[in-house]
């Protein structure tokens, strides 16, 4: 049976892109409030780190443990990333790692750049969430709370809260457009780039077993998620950029949390295993 278009997803994506263009026009033609621009940058940072440090490195891959307040922060601002609940996001991502480049890989790069980047979200997924792959998350009351209230949280943190904050400096429409939708579209394409660009462009210093690649340029756009070859080889490591000069703000954020008592048990692969992987990949 041919795949069916996911019309709710398509409409949300299309409307959000139109409103993102509207945000640019608002800044250029109506007013470019520094407060609005600042809110947009702040919201981008909060929502992006909630996906990279929360959805990805804490929930999908339990590479460290975090305080309940940190997990709540990730779930609230992760919902504003409008990339599904943490439970569904993690389930898809774990399938991606276990079936990389195969038919069951949700964002299989073998189906082409655009499929891996955005095409896969335009079609209905006939399979239900595999709860067996996320039993650890399904036992977490906070995760289940976000799962139940995901749509409401996404609406509040994407739309209502930026709109309300914009009233403080007399630019609610601008705040909604910039922090809500321009930020959202930029964040979407940064996340999508990990699924597409990071499986197509870059180097494979740790493994050639799959298409994942390391790229400093992709890392710049994704808070460090561009070191994808290392991540696929050592997915239990809280770091993606493992070398001292790698640009990995998510790693630095998690490390900082650990120093103030908000994170612990940060997992790191030994230098010996990393060196052995590099030698094997080169050979």
C-alpha positions as CSV (number, residue, x, y, z in Angstrom):
1,X,0.0,0.0,0.0
2,X,1.5,3.4,-1.0
3,X,2.3,5.8,1.9
4,X,-0.3,8.3,2.7
5,X,0.5,12.0,3.1
6,X,0.4,13.3,6.6
7,X,-1.7,16.3,6.0
8,X,-1.6,17.8,9.5
9,X,2.2,17.7,9.4
10,X,2.2,19.2,5.9
11,X,-0.1,22.0,7.0
12,X,1.9,22.8,10.1
13,X,5.2,22.8,8.1
14,X,3.8,25.0,5.4
15,X,2.1,27.5,7.7
16,X,5.2,27.7,9.9
17,X,7.4,28.5,6.9
18,X,5.0,31.1,5.7
19,X,4.9,32.8,9.1
20,X,8.8,32.6,9.3
21,X,8.9,34.6,6.0
22,X,6.3,36.9,7.6
23,X,8.7,37.3,10.6
24,X,11.5,38.5,8.3
25,X,9.2,41.0,6.6
26,X,8.0,42.2,9.9
27,X,11.5,42.9,11.0
28,X,12.4,44.6,7.8
29,X,9.2,46.6,7.0
30,X,7.4,47.1,10.4
31,X,9.9,47.2,13.3
32,X,13.0,45.4,14.3
33,X,12.7,45.6,18.1
34,X,16.0,44.6,19.8
35,X,13.9,43.0,22.5
36,X,12.0,40.9,19.9
37,X,15.3,39.8,18.3
38,X,16.8,39.1,21.7
39,X,13.7,36.9,22.6
40,X,14.1,35.1,19.3
41,X,17.7,34.3,20.0
42,X,17.0,33.3,23.6
43,X,14.1,31.0,22.5
44,X,16.3,29.5,19.8
45,X,19.0,28.7,22.4
46,X,16.5,27.3,25.0
47,X,14.6,25.1,22.5
48,X,17.7,23.9,20.6
49,X,19.5,22.8,23.7
50,X,16.4,21.0,24.8
51,X,16.5,18.9,21.7
52,X,20.2,18.3,21.6
53,X,20.9,18.0,25.3
54,X,17.5,16.7,26.3
55,X,15.6,14.7,23.6
56,X,18.8,13.4,22.1
57,X,21.6,13.0,24.6
58,X,19.5,12.4,27.7
59,X,16.3,10.7,26.6
60,X,17.1,8.9,23.3
61,X,20.6,8.0,24.5
62,X,20.8,8.0,28.3
63,X,24.4,9.3,28.3
64,X,24.0,11.1,31.6
65,X,21.5,11.6,34.4
66,X,19.8,15.0,35.1
67,X,18.0,16.6,37.9
68,X,14.2,16.6,37.7
69,X,14.1,20.3,37.1
70,X,16.5,20.0,34.1
71,X,14.4,17.2,32.7
72,X,11.3,19.3,33.1
73,X,13.0,22.2,31.3
74,X,14.0,19.9,28.4
75,X,10.4,18.6,28.1
76,X,8.8,22.1,28.1
77,X,11.1,23.8,25.7
78,X,11.6,20.5,23.7
79,X,7.8,20.6,23.0
80,X,8.4,24.1,21.5
81,X,10.7,22.4,19.0
82,X,7.5,20.8,17.6
83,X,9.3,17.6,16.7
84,X,6.9,15.3,18.6
85,X,6.9,14.2,22.2
86,X,10.2,13.1,23.8
87,X,8.8,9.5,23.8
88,X,8.0,9.4,20.1
89,X,11.2,11.3,19.1
90,X,13.3,8.9,21.1
91,X,11.6,5.8,19.7
92,X,12.2,7.0,16.1
93,X,15.8,7.9,16.9
94,X,16.6,4.5,18.5
95,X,15.2,2.8,15.4
96,X,17.4,5.1,13.3
97,X,20.5,3.9,15.2
98,X,19.6,0.2,15.2
99,X,18.6,0.2,11.5
100,X,20.8,2.9,10.1
101,X,20.6,3.1,6.2
102,X,18.1,0.3,6.2
103,X,14.5,0.2,5.1
104,X,13.2,0.6,8.6
105,X,15.4,3.7,9.2
106,X,12.8,6.5,9.5
107,X,15.2,9.0,7.8
108,X,17.1,6.7,5.6
109,X,19.7,8.7,3.6
110,X,19.7,5.9,1.0
111,X,16.3,7.3,-0.1
112,X,17.8,10.6,-1.0
113,X,18.8,13.9,0.7
114,X,15.3,15.4,0.7
115,X,13.7,12.3,2.1
116,X,16.2,12.2,5.0
117,X,15.9,16.0,5.5
118,X,12.2,16.6,5.5
119,X,10.4,14.1,3.2
120,X,10.0,11.5,5.9
121,X,7.8,13.8,8.1
122,X,5.4,14.4,5.2
123,X,4.0,10.9,5.2
124,X,2.1,9.0,7.8
125,X,4.0,6.4,9.8
126,X,1.9,3.2,9.7
127,X,3.7,1.8,12.7
128,X,2.8,2.6,16.3
129,X,5.4,3.7,18.7
130,X,7.5,0.6,19.7
131,X,7.1,0.9,23.4
132,X,9.5,-2.0,23.9
133,X,12.4,0.2,22.6
134,X,11.6,3.0,25.1
135,X,10.5,1.0,28.2
136,X,12.8,3.2,30.3
137,X,11.1,6.4,29.1
138,X,7.6,5.0,29.4
139,X,8.3,4.3,33.1
140,X,9.1,8.0,33.7
141,X,6.1,10.0,35.0
142,X,7.5,13.3,33.5
143,X,7.9,11.8,30.1
144,X,4.4,10.4,30.2
145,X,3.1,13.8,31.4
146,X,4.6,15.5,28.4
147,X,3.3,12.8,26.1
148,X,-0.3,13.4,27.3
149,X,0.0,17.2,27.1
150,X,2.4,17.6,24.2
151,X,0.1,19.5,21.9
152,X,-0.9,22.0,24.6
153,X,2.7,22.5,25.7
154,X,3.8,23.0,22.1
155,X,1.1,25.6,21.6
156,X,1.9,27.5,24.8
157,X,5.7,27.5,24.4
158,X,5.7,28.1,20.7
159,X,2.9,30.7,20.5
160,X,1.2,31.9,23.6
161,X,4.3,32.6,25.8
162,X,6.3,34.5,23.1
163,X,3.1,36.5,22.3
164,X,2.5,37.4,26.0
165,X,6.2,38.4,26.5
166,X,6.0,40.6,23.5
167,X,3.4,42.7,25.2
168,X,6.0,43.8,27.7
169,X,7.7,46.0,25.0
170,X,4.8,46.6,22.7
171,X,5.6,44.1,20.0
172,X,3.5,41.0,20.6
173,X,3.0,40.1,16.9
174,X,6.7,40.5,16.2
175,X,7.6,38.3,19.2
176,X,5.2,35.6,18.1
177,X,6.5,35.7,14.5
178,X,10.2,35.8,15.4
179,X,10.5,33.7,18.6
180,X,7.6,31.5,17.7
181,X,8.0,30.7,14.0
182,X,11.2,32.1,12.5
183,X,13.0,30.4,15.4
184,X,11.0,27.2,14.9
185,X,11.8,26.9,11.2
186,X,15.5,27.6,11.8
187,X,15.5,25.0,14.5
188,X,13.7,22.4,12.3
189,X,16.2,22.7,9.5
190,X,19.2,22.5,11.9
191,X,17.7,19.2,13.3
192,X,16.9,18.0,9.8
193,X,20.5,18.6,8.8
194,X,21.7,16.0,11.3
195,X,19.5,13.5,9.4
196,X,20.6,14.6,6.0
197,X,23.8,16.6,5.7
198,X,25.5,14.6,8.5
199,X,24.9,11.4,6.6
200,X,26.1,12.8,3.3
201,X,28.9,15.3,3.8
202,X,32.0,15.0,6.0
203,X,34.6,12.5,7.2
204,X,34.4,9.0,8.7
205,X,37.3,8.8,11.1
206,X,35.7,6.3,13.5
207,X,33.7,3.9,11.3
208,X,32.7,3.2,7.8
209,X,30.0,0.8,8.7
210,X,27.2,3.3,7.9
211,X,26.7,6.7,6.3
212,X,27.2,8.8,9.4
213,X,29.9,11.5,9.0
214,X,31.7,14.1,11.0
215,X,31.5,17.7,9.9
216,X,32.5,20.8,11.8
217,X,30.3,22.9,9.6
218,X,27.2,20.9,10.5
219,X,28.2,21.1,14.1
220,X,28.2,24.9,14.0
221,X,24.5,24.8,13.0
222,X,23.4,22.1,15.4
223,X,25.1,22.8,18.8
224,X,27.7,20.1,18.2
225,X,25.5,17.4,16.7
226,X,27.5,17.4,13.5
227,X,30.1,15.0,14.8
228,X,27.8,12.2,13.7
229,X,30.4,9.5,12.8
230,X,31.7,9.6,16.3
231,X,28.2,9.6,17.7
232,X,27.1,6.5,15.6
233,X,30.2,4.7,16.7
234,X,29.9,5.6,20.4
235,X,26.3,6.6,21.0
236,X,26.6,6.1,24.8
237,X,29.1,9.0,25.1
238,X,27.6,12.3,26.2
239,X,30.0,14.1,23.9
240,X,29.7,14.3,20.1
241,X,32.7,16.5,19.5
242,X,35.2,14.5,21.4
243,X,38.4,16.4,20.6
244,X,39.3,19.6,22.6
245,X,38.9,21.8,19.5
246,X,35.5,20.4,18.4
247,X,32.6,22.9,18.6
248,X,30.1,21.1,20.8
249,X,28.1,23.5,23.0
250,X,25.8,20.7,24.1
251,X,28.7,18.9,25.6
252,X,29.8,22.0,27.4
253,X,26.3,22.7,28.7
254,X,25.9,19.2,30.1
255,X,29.4,19.3,31.7
256,X,28.5,22.7,33.3
257,X,25.3,21.1,34.7
258,X,27.4,18.4,36.2
259,X,29.6,21.0,38.0
260,X,26.6,22.7,39.6
261,X,25.0,19.4,40.8
262,X,22.3,19.3,38.1
263,X,23.7,16.4,36.1
264,X,25.7,13.3,37.0
265,X,27.1,10.0,35.7
266,X,28.3,11.5,32.4
267,X,29.4,8.6,30.2
268,X,32.6,8.8,28.3
269,X,34.3,6.3,26.0
270,X,37.9,5.6,27.0
271,X,40.7,7.2,24.8
272,X,42.0,3.7,24.1
273,X,38.7,2.6,22.5
274,X,38.5,5.9,20.5
275,X,42.1,5.4,19.2
276,X,41.4,1.8,18.3
277,X,38.3,2.9,16.3
278,X,40.3,5.5,14.4
279,X,42.9,2.9,13.6
280,X,40.4,0.4,12.4
281,X,38.5,3.0,10.3
282,X,41.7,4.1,8.5
283,X,42.7,0.5,8.0
